[in-house]
Amino acid sequence: MNWLRRFMMGRYGGDQLSIALLILSFLLNLLAKLTNFPLFAVISYLPLVFCLYRMFSKDIAKRRMENYKFTIWMSPAYSWFKQVESRVKDRNHRYFKCPNCRIRLRVPKGKGEIIITCPKCKTRFERKT
C-alpha cells in the first residue's frame, strides 16, 4: 500500500466532480446495456477517462478550479436536496405554500383546521394540519 501512497503524492485525487463523472459513466453504461445501443457504451467511457485523468493529474490548482466551478453550478441542486431532506426528517411540522406569494410556511402538526397568516403578504388561508 506504500507504493500507492508514494504514487499519489503530488497528484490531485478524487473530489465531487470525479464522483459525478463516475456516476455519469455508470448511468451511460447502464443505458447502453438496457437499449443495446453500442454508441452509449463507447460514450460511457469518456467520463471515466476524464475522471481518471483528473485524479492522476499533477496540476492541482487547475483541478481545484474545475471542482469549484462544478460545485457552484450544482449548488442549487444541493440546496434543494437539503431542503427536501430537512422537511422529510421534520416530524413535528407541516409545510404549506402561500397561495398568493408562494412562500413556504411551516406550521405545527396535529392542530386540526387552522387559519394560517402569511408573514410576507398577510394573506390568510385555512388548512388542516
C-alpha positions in Angstrom: 0.0 0.0 0.0 3.0 2.3 0.5 3.6 2.2 -3.3 0.2 3.7 -3.9 0.7 6.4 -1.3 4.0 7.3 -3.0 2.4 7.2 -6.5 -0.4 9.5 -5.5 1.9 12.0 -3.7 1.7 15.3 -5.6 -1.4 14.2 -7.5 -4.9 15.6 -7.2 -7.0 12.6 -6.2 -10.8 12.4 -6.1 -13.4 15.2 -5.5 -17.1 15.9 -6.1 -16.6 16.3 -9.9 -14.8 13.0 -10.1 -17.7 11.3 -8.3 -20.2 12.9 -10.6 -18.2 11.8 -13.6 -18.1 8.2 -12.3 -21.9 8.2 -11.7 -22.4 9.6 -15.2 -20.2 6.9 -16.7 -22.1 4.3 -14.8 -25.5 5.6 -15.9 -24.4 5.8 -19.5 -23.1 2.2 -19.4 -26.4 1.1 -17.8 -28.3 2.9 -20.6 -26.2 1.1 -23.2 -27.0 -2.2 -21.6 -30.7 -1.5 -21.5 -31.0 -0.2 -25.0 -28.4 -2.4 -26.7 -27.1 0.7 -28.4 -23.3 0.3 -28.7 -22.6 4.0 -29.1 -23.7 4.6 -25.5 -21.2 2.0 -24.4 -18.4 3.9 -26.1 -19.6 7.3 -24.8 -19.8 5.9 -21.3 -16.0 5.5 -21.2 -15.4 9.2 -21.9 -16.4 10.5 -18.4 -14.5 7.6 -16.8 -11.3 8.5 -18.7 -11.7 12.2 -17.8 -12.2 11.2 -14.2 -9.0 9.2 -14.1 -7.1 12.0 -15.9 -8.3 14.4 -13.2 -7.4 12.1 -10.3 -3.9 11.4 -11.5 -3.2 15.0 -12.6 -0.4 17.0 -11.0 -1.9 20.4 -12.0 -3.7 20.7 -8.6 -4.7 24.4 -9.0 -6.5 23.8 -12.3 -8.3 20.7 -10.9 -9.4 22.7 -7.9 -10.8 25.4 -10.0 -12.7 22.9 -12.1 -14.2 21.4 -9.0 -15.0 24.8 -7.6 -16.9 25.8 -10.8 -18.7 22.4 -10.7 -19.8 22.9 -7.1 -21.0 26.5 -7.8 -23.0 25.1 -10.8 -24.5 22.3 -8.7 -25.2 24.3 -5.5 -29.0 24.9 -6.4 -29.5 21.2 -6.6 -27.6 20.6 -3.4 -29.7 23.2 -1.5 -32.9 21.8 -2.9 -32.0 18.3 -1.8 -31.1 19.6 1.7 -34.5 21.4 2.0 -36.3 18.2 1.0 -34.3 16.2 3.4 -35.0 18.6 6.3 -38.7 18.6 5.5 -38.8 14.8 5.4 -37.0 14.5 8.7 -39.2 17.1 10.4 -41.9 15.0 12.1 -43.5 17.9 14.1 -44.4 20.3 11.3 -46.4 20.5 8.1 -45.3 22.7 5.2 -47.6 24.8 3.0 -47.2 27.4 0.3 -48.9 30.7 0.5 -51.5 30.8 -2.4 -50.6 34.5 -3.0 -46.8 34.9 -2.8 -45.8 31.1 -2.9 -43.6 31.4 0.1 -43.1 28.2 2.1 -44.7 28.2 5.6 -44.1 25.8 8.4 -46.9 25.1 10.9 -47.2 22.6 13.8 -48.8 19.2 13.1 -51.9 17.9 14.9 -53.7 21.3 15.4 -56.7 20.4 13.2 -58.2 23.1 10.9 -56.2 26.3 11.4 -56.1 29.7 9.7 -52.6 30.5 8.5 -51.4 34.1 8.0 -48.5 34.6 5.6 -45.9 36.8 7.3 -44.8 38.2 4.0 -48.1 39.2 2.2 -50.5 38.9 5.2 -52.8 36.6 3.2 -55.0 34.4 5.4 -55.9 30.8 4.3 -57.3 27.8 6.1 -55.6 24.4 6.1 -55.8 21.1 8.0 -52.6 20.1 9.9 
